[in-house]
Amino acid sequence: MSTKTDDPISRKVSFIHISDTHLGENKDFILYNQNTYQKTTNLIKAINSFSAPVDFVIHTGDVVNEPTKASYELVKDIFSSLNHPILYVTGNHDYPEHISWLNSSNQSGFDLVPLTAGSYHFNYGHYKVLSLDCKGSPQIDPHGDFGYLQEKDLVWFLRRFDDDPKIIFTHFPPVSLDVPWIDREMLLFNGERFHDTLLKYGNNVLGVFIGHIHHRLVLNKDGILYTSAPSPICQFNISPLDQKVAFDCNVPASFNYITLVNNNILIKEITTESP
């Protein structure tokens, strides 16, 4: 008989969720009047000084601002100082092939199984994990697209691991966030179909982790948990009255700390004392 200690269901899995670092080609790149290299450095220092157990870090996209080789080389360099394994998801500012290169070159030790485009899945403990690449065409940017290939991968993943606890990483919010400008300009095209697919096939989906909106947010829709991570560069406004984008760059380094145990999920906001 298994004890509680060696029961995989009762074993804690903890990871850190970050997003939208928008690194440039060099250390002097400025976005929203902020040095993205310095802001990301501050975030990495905050993560490294965090003393709780961390199994891995997930970055849910917009790793760079322009998808050039020099930008991704800088990503590889700066995150080499991170004390934990890191995995990346494709954002609308990223190229899938560059994200695949980062994931294959960071020696994280994960057995990533590629799907179509830049999507992949892997196991961690008894949890099944999907990273779904929903980057759309330039014509619909900054929206993402839940198209035929994405739906095919999602349905396969949900049906293949039907009874297993599952988590999903993607960049774009699939459903309305009750923020007028975000709902108009930033959502995943066919996102309601994404949500309906989870309802139809998504037995035991513990959460969907997103980026793109540069702000921390938690939403439960029809029993599906959606949560986003803040950007270290700036935070977009998310008031239900906001008709156009505004942002606050006077923000401290912060991240989400996620704990999975007994097929339950706990999300904590970890924030440094000053910007």
Residue pairs with C-beta under 8 A, 6 or more apart in sequence:
4 10
5 11
8 125
8 126
9 126
9 262
9 263
10 261
10 262
11 125
11 261
12 53
12 259
12 260
12 261
13 55
13 124
13 125
13 127
13 259
13 260
13 261
14 52
14 53
14 54
14 55
14 257
14 258
14 259
14 260
15 54
15 55
15 56
15 57
15 58
15 258
16 47
16 50
16 54
16 56
16 57
16 58
16 84
16 255
16 256
16 257
16 258
16 270
17 57
17 58
17 60
17 209
17 227
17 229
17 255
17 256
17 257
17 258
18 43
18 47
18 57
18 58
18 59
18 60
18 229
18 232
18 255
18 256
19 59
19 60
19 61
19 62
19 91
19 171
19 210
19 211
19 212
19 214
19 228
19 229
19 230
19 231
20 60
20 61
20 62
20 91
20 211
20 212
20 214
20 229
20 231
20 232
20 233
21 36
21 39
21 40
21 43
21 59
21 62
21 63
21 64
21 75
21 231
21 232
21 233
22 31
22 36
22 62
22 64
22 65
22 93
22 231
22 233
23 29
23 36
23 37
23 40
23 63
23 64
23 65
23 71
23 74
23 75
23 78
24 30
24 31
24 36
24 37
24 64
24 65
24 66
24 71
24 74
25 66
25 68
25 70
25 71
25 74
26 37
26 70
26 74
27 35
27 37
27 38
27 74
28 35
28 37
29 35
29 36
29 37
29 65
30 36
31 65
31 233
32 233
32 234
32 247
32 249
33 249
34 233
34 234
34 249
36 65
36 233
37 74
37 78
39 232
39 233
39 253
40 78
40 232
41 78
42 232
42 253
42 272
43 232
43 253
43 254
43 255
44 78
44 79
44 81
44 82
45 253
46 253
46 254
46 255
46 270
46 272
47 54
47 57
47 82
47 83
47 84
47 255
48 81
48 82
48 83
50 257
50 270
52 257
54 83
54 84
54 257
55 84
55 85
55 124
56 84
56 85
56 86
56 87
56 108
56 110
56 124
57 82
57 84
57 85
57 86
57 87
58 86
58 87
58 88
58 89
58 169
58 209
59 86
59 87
59 88
59 89
59 211
60 89
60 91
60 169
60 170
60 171
60 209
60 210
60 211
60 212
60 228
60 229
61 88
61 89
61 90
61 91
61 92
61 93
61 94
61 171
61 211
61 212
62 91
62 92
62 93
62 94
62 171
62 211
62 212
62 231
63 72
63 75
63 88
63 91
63 93
63 94
63 99
63 102
64 71
64 72
64 74
64 75
64 93
64 94
64 98
65 71
65 93
66 93
67 93
67 94
67 95
67 98
69 98
72 98
72 101
72 102
75 102
76 102
76 105
76 106
79 86
79 106
85 106
85 108
85 109
85 110
86 106
86 108
87 103
87 106
87 108
87 110
87 112
87 131
88 94
88 99
88 102
88 103
89 99
89 131
89 132
89 133
89 169
89 170
89 171
89 211
90 96
90 99
90 117
90 118
90 133
90 134
90 135
90 171
91 135
91 171
91 211
91 212
92 135
92 136
92 141
92 142
92 143
92 144
92 171
92 172
92 212
94 135
96 117
96 118
96 133
96 135
97 118
99 118
99 133
100 114
100 118
100 120
103 112
103 120
104 112
110 122
110 124
111 122
111 123
112 120
112 121
112 122
113 120
113 121
113 122
114 120
115 121
115 153
115 156
115 157
116 149
116 150
116 152
116 153
117 133
117 135
117 149
117 150
118 131
118 133
118 135
119 130
119 131
119 132
119 133
119 150
119 153
120 130
120 131
121 128
121 129
121 130
121 131
121 157
122 129
123 129
126 164
126 165
127 164
127 165
127 166
127 167
127 206
127 260
128 157
128 161
128 164
128 165
128 166
128 167
129 166
129 167
129 168
129 169
130 153
130 154
130 157
130 166
130 167
130 168
130 169
131 168
131 169
131 170
132 150
132 153
132 154
132 168
132 169
132 170
133 150
133 170
134 144
134 145
134 146
134 150
134 170
134 171
134 172
134 188
135 144
135 145
135 171
136 143
136 144
136 145
136 189
137 145
140 189
142 185
142 186
142 212
143 172
143 185
143 186
143 187
143 188
143 189
144 170
144 171
144 172
144 187
144 188
144 189
144 212
145 188
145 189
145 190
146 174
146 188
146 189
146 190
146 191
146 193
146 194
147 190
150 194
151 193
151 194
151 197
154 168
154 194
154 197
154 198
155 197
155 201
157 166
158 166
158 197
158 198
158 201
158 202
158 203
158 205
159 201
162 201
162 203
162 204
163 203
163 204
164 204
165 204
165 206
165 260
165 263
166 202
166 204
166 205
166 206
167 205
167 206
167 207
167 208
167 209
167 260
168 205
168 207
168 208
168 209
169 208
169 209
169 210
170 188
170 208
170 209
170 210
171 210
171 211
171 212
172 186
172 187
172 188
172 191
172 210
172 212
173 182
173 186
173 187
173 188
173 191
173 210
173 212
173 213
173 226
173 228
174 187
174 188
174 191
174 192
174 194
174 195
174 208
174 210
174 226
175 187
175 191
175 192
175 195
175 219
175 221
175 226
176 183
176 187
177 183
177 187
177 213
177 217
177 219
177 238
178 240
179 213
179 237
179 238
179 239
179 240
179 242
180 240
180 241
180 242
180 243
181 237
181 242
181 243
181 244
181 245
182 213
182 236
182 238
182 242
185 245
186 212
186 213
188 194
195 221
195 222
195 224
198 205
198 208
198 224
199 222
199 224
202 224
204 263
205 224
206 225
206 260
206 263
206 264
206 265
207 225
207 226
207 227
207 258
207 265
208 224
208 225
208 226
208 227
209 227
209 228
209 229
209 258
210 226
210 227
210 228
210 229
211 228
211 229
211 231
212 228
213 228
213 236
213 238
214 230
214 231
214 233
214 234
214 235
214 236
214 247
215 228
215 230
215 231
215 235
215 236
215 237
215 238
216 227
216 228
216 229
216 230
216 254
216 256
216 269
217 226
217 227
217 228
217 238
218 225
218 226
218 227
218 267
219 225
219 226
219 227
220 226
225 265
227 256
227 267
229 255
229 256
230 251
230 254
230 255
230 256
232 251
232 253
232 254
233 249
234 247
234 248
234 249
234 251
235 247
235 248
235 251
236 245
236 246
236 247
237 245
237 246
237 247
237 248
250 275
251 275
252 271
252 272
252 273
252 274
252 275
253 271
253 272
253 275
254 269
254 270
254 271
254 272
255 270
256 267
256 268
256 269
256 270
257 267
257 268
257 269
257 270
258 265
258 266
258 267
258 268
259 265
259 266
259 268
260 266
